Amino acid sequence: MSLRLSDQLCFALYAASRAMTAAYAPLLEPLGLTYPQYLAMLVLWENDGLSVKRIGEELTLDSGTLTPLLKRLESQGLVTRRRSTADERVVEIFLTVEGKQLEERARSIPEKLGCRFGISIEQVVKLREELEALTRTIRAQGETGRED
């Protein structure tokens, strides 16, 4: 394979990621969310009351990136941060009533994006599964240090 930028899988993924983030922006703006905040809310809508560490693992974000994001969500009245009663070192994040209500307003976003892109649910599922498999492969390579 050549070293041409257009031949690189990494650049195609990078460009697609940036394009996807930009496509979300006009849909998230009425909700008052940025794309990373939306991702954090998705995690909490699925499992309320997670620790900051667990949210970071789900989003593959370090605490230095995640903590300011969660503080902004808290200042918007969407989440509250509380120390765990079992271990005071652990901070847990809980949705507020407003945060729970926002889920209903956000429910149509995936469908709106699908319509905008003109791709079927089946295509979305297939592409997502392929990307998840690629991610698992890359992570496994990193863990073993292999350079096959």
C-alpha positions in Angstrom: 0.0 0.0 0.0 1.2 3.5 -0.8 1.7 6.3 1.7 -0.9 8.4 -0.1 -3.3 10.0 2.4 -6.3 8.9 0.3 -5.1 5.2 0.6 -5.0 5.2 4.4 -7.7 3.5 6.4 -6.8 5.6 9.4 -7.6 8.8 7.5 -10.9 7.5 6.1 -11.9 6.6 9.7 -10.7 10.0 11.0 -12.6 11.9 8.3 -15.7 9.8 8.8 -15.6 10.5 12.5 -15.3 14.2 12.0 -18.1 14.2 9.5 -20.3 12.3 11.8 -19.6 14.7 14.7 -20.5 17.6 12.4 -23.7 15.9 11.3 -24.8 15.6 14.9 -24.2 19.2 15.8 -27.4 20.8 14.3 -29.5 18.0 15.9 -27.9 18.4 19.3 -27.9 22.2 19.4 -31.6 22.5 20.3 -30.9 20.1 23.2 -28.0 22.2 24.4 -25.6 19.3 24.1 -22.2 18.9 22.4 -21.5 15.6 20.8 -19.3 14.3 23.7 -22.0 15.4 26.1 -24.6 13.5 24.1 -22.4 10.4 24.2 -22.2 10.7 28.0 -25.9 11.1 28.2 -26.5 8.0 26.1 -24.4 6.0 28.6 -26.4 7.4 31.5 -29.8 6.9 29.8 -28.8 3.3 29.4 -27.4 2.9 33.0 -28.1 5.7 35.4 -25.9 6.1 38.5 -22.6 4.9 37.0 -19.2 5.9 38.4 -17.1 8.4 36.6 -14.6 5.6 36.0 -17.2 3.4 34.4 -18.5 6.2 32.2 -14.9 6.8 31.1 -14.5 3.1 30.3 -17.7 3.1 28.2 -16.6 6.2 26.3 -12.9 5.5 26.2 -12.2 8.9 27.8 -9.8 9.7 30.6 -10.9 11.5 33.7 -9.1 14.7 32.6 -11.4 14.9 29.6 -14.5 13.4 31.2 -14.6 15.4 34.5 -15.0 18.9 32.9 -17.7 17.4 30.5 -19.7 16.0 33.5 -19.3 19.3 35.4 -20.8 21.1 32.4 -23.7 18.7 32.3 -24.2 19.3 36.0 -24.2 23.0 35.6 -26.9 22.6 32.9 -29.0 20.7 35.5 -28.9 17.4 33.6 -26.8 15.3 36.1 -25.7 15.3 39.7 -22.4 14.0 41.0 -22.4 12.2 44.4 -19.7 10.4 46.4 -20.5 6.7 46.7 -21.7 5.6 50.1 -19.7 2.4 49.7 -16.4 4.1 48.8 -16.0 7.9 49.2 -13.2 7.9 46.6 -15.8 7.0 43.9 -17.9 9.6 42.3 -21.2 8.5 40.8 -23.2 10.3 38.2 -27.0 10.4 38.3 -29.5 11.9 35.9 -31.7 14.7 37.2 -35.4 14.9 36.3 -34.4 17.3 33.5 -31.7 14.8 32.3 -34.3 12.0 32.2 -36.7 14.2 30.3 -34.1 15.1 27.7 -33.9 11.5 26.7 -37.4 11.7 25.1 -36.4 14.8 23.1 -33.2 13.0 21.9 -35.0 9.8 20.9 -35.5 10.9 17.3 -31.9 11.8 16.6 -30.7 8.4 15.3 -33.6 8.2 12.9 -33.1 11.8 11.7 -29.5 11.0 10.9 -30.4 7.8 9.1 -32.8 9.7 6.9 -30.3 12.4 6.2 -27.6 9.9 5.1 -30.1 7.8 3.1 -28.8 4.5 4.5 -30.9 1.7 5.8 -31.0 0.4 9.4 -29.4 -2.8 8.0 -26.5 -0.9 6.5 -26.0 1.0 9.8 -26.0 -2.2 11.8 -23.5 -3.9 9.4 -21.1 -0.9 9.3 -21.3 -0.6 13.1 -20.6 -4.3 13.6 -17.6 -4.1 11.2 -16.2 -1.0 13.0 -16.7 -2.7 16.4 -14.8 -5.8 15.1 -12.0 -3.6 13.8 -11.8 -1.8 17.2 -11.6 -5.2 19.0 -8.8 -6.3 16.7 -6.8 -3.1 17.1 -7.2 -3.2 20.9 -6.2 -6.9 21.0 -3.1 -6.1 19.0 -2.2 -3.3 21.4 -2.6 -5.5 24.4 -0.4 -8.3 23.0 2.2 -5.9 21.4 2.1 -7.9 18.2 3.2 -6.4 15.0 2.1 -9.1 12.6 
